[in-house]
Amino acid sequence: MKAVRLRQFGKALEDVEIAVPEIGASEVLVRVAACGICHSDAHYRAGISSIDTLPVTLGHEVAGRVEAVGEQVTHASPGDRVCIHYLVSCGACDFCLRGNEQFCAQVQMIGKDRDGGYAEFIKVPSRSVFVLPDEVPLEVGAIMMCSSATAFHALNKARVKSGDSIVIFGFGGLGYSALQLARTFDCGTIYVVDINPAKLATAAALGGVPIDATAADPVEQIMNATSGRGVDIAIELVGATAMMQYAVRCLAIHGRAIMVALSKESLSLRPYPNLINKEAEVIGVSDHLASELPLLWDPARSGKLSFPAGTLHHVDLDAAQINSALDGLERFTDHIRTVIVPRGTVS
């Protein structure tokens, strides 16, 4: 089968031919119909986020059709439209049994620790496979497996209450989902901080209040907009030190700063004014939970979570096109997400 693989950090991905994976009794083979290209993939290619073993097939936002199932698999059948939870865990440790599989000592992330969706086929344990409702396009199902699911987990960790004000720092794939999903929590005003005019216009069209980070200090803009109160929740999706500091500084009393983006940068805080005097919190978010994925179906069915024309960019399963898309992520392109849709795929 064809796959697009990372062979060396700092180098372009390459087209290769590898064997179709053989599945075991409890595994599922999926023919990939759509795979999102995430900013994390650009980090992997650059070597910013470590990968222990190369070469590897990237891609962790995956949806497709079941090609084959092992004899122990009962909840999925050949031909089913499915999406894939990107964490492969042991399923038996305390963390897994409590539904916190991202902390499993044996956890592997597809597209990082094991081969992912930049390929014609992918194999995963059956517990990682979720049948996708017919109303949800496969390309949307793929994006939901990271962008939407992680945004949803962040909102859950933020303990969003009705009427809470929110600011989202960074309006890429996660920010786009976070804005739409926040509205399903019946929150109050949602501010969106970015530097891209096209993305700020999109945020405004979705009901967000755009904050242009190039126009003035974002914290000052947020404080002015909230009459000096600040916001209840700040969700940081960029991973830059300045944005992380903004997220903490703009909090109201009892505010929560939610740190989501991968970053090697450091965060410096002034404990008394930033946290203690407000009883504010800084909360880390690691991936998302398998149990949260089915909760995304209703917003996707109803159109409360959608990716209309113009928000998605499509490329083929082709190294040159995928490398170009990864380059674009590093330049902060206008569209929300690039999705690999292999030529000839049936949705």
Beta strands, then each sheet from edge to edge (+ up, - down):
strand 1: 2-6
strand 2: 14-17
strand 3: 27-37
strand 4: 56-57
strand 5: 61-69
strand 6: 81-84
strand 7: 87-88
strand 8: 108-109
strand 9: 121-125
strand 10: 129-131
strand 11: 166-169
strand 12: 190-194
strand 13: 209-212
strand 14: 231-236
strand 15: 251-259
strand 16: 281-284
strand 17: 312-315
strand 18: 337-340
sheet 1: 2+ 1- 4+
sheet 2: 9+ 3- 5+ 6- 10+
sheet 3: 9+ 3- 18+ 17+
sheet 4: 7+ 8-
sheet 5: 13+ 12+ 11+ 14+ 15+ 16+
end
